[in-house]
Amino acid sequence: MGDPIALRFDPETKRRLEDMAEGIGPRRFGALIRVACRRLVTQPKAVGNGLAEQRRLSEALRAIPLVMLKIKLEPDTAQKFSALAAEHDTTVSALMRIALHRFLETPGRYKHPMLREADRTGLSDWVDVMVNPSSKQQIWRLAGRYGDKLNTALLRVALRRLLDEPGDLTTDLETIAPLRDLRPEIYPARANVHFDPPLRDRLDALAARVGSDRAELMRLAAKRVLDEPGLIEQAVNREIFRSEKNRKHLMARHGRRQARRHTLHD
């Protein structure tokens, strides 16, 4: 049957797979996984879309909530900020996330601009923005090198740099503003399943073709078979009978099990 491959799932998916396998017969888990895999590699057309949806859902579930920051600005600066957001049909929060991303990527010299911001007068308008927690932590850490209560001053430095040099905001709004801090992807439920070399090679070839890996494809295969089992019992039993060494014994045992089922139903 080939070497075992270690697969990882979330606990709920593994439990549902085990329940489905148990409903078919004893020791059917590995055969069920192989059936799911065979169905995936023989119908690869929608794999790309399936992976994209799987990744989107995973990111949505793992997204860390944004945090609010309050920035005090002069009225004309606050107006420029709002006008720039309206010009690009976006929010001031999205622009602020871009401003912080750009600043943190290339902070340059910020000590003296930040100290000047701390002494600035005429700040009367409060602007609330939602940013990534990691960006806030980095800004707080950088500002803290030079004294207490300089956090909002450094925020204004990042914002003014954006207003002075907007650059390609259209692209940044698509590629930077939507990015969120994500919790790690953890799949604690493990299962070892034997794969014959041809099936394993087809799975790996498909993974290379769609920019994925064996583990991610198997989670997609599991989802598909759970959502649309089809004639799953027949497919799993055919998978069990694939081994010529045990075929006669397995078919006889399957026949006895089916006979008992019919007797119980009568």
Secondary structure, DSSP 8 states (H G I E B T S, - for coil): ---EEEEEE-HHHHHHHHHHHHHH-TT-HHHHHHHHHHHHHHS-TTHHHHHHHHHHHHHHHHB---EEEEEEE-HHHHHHHHHHHHHTTS-HHHHHHHHHHHHHHS--S-HHHHHHHHT-----EEEEEEE-HHHHHHHHHHHHTT-TT-HHHHHHHHHHHHHH---SHHHHHHHTTT---B------EEEEEE--HHHHHHHHHHHHHHT--HHHHHHHHHHHHHH--SSHHHHHHHHHHT-TTTHHHHHHHHHHHHHHHHHHH-
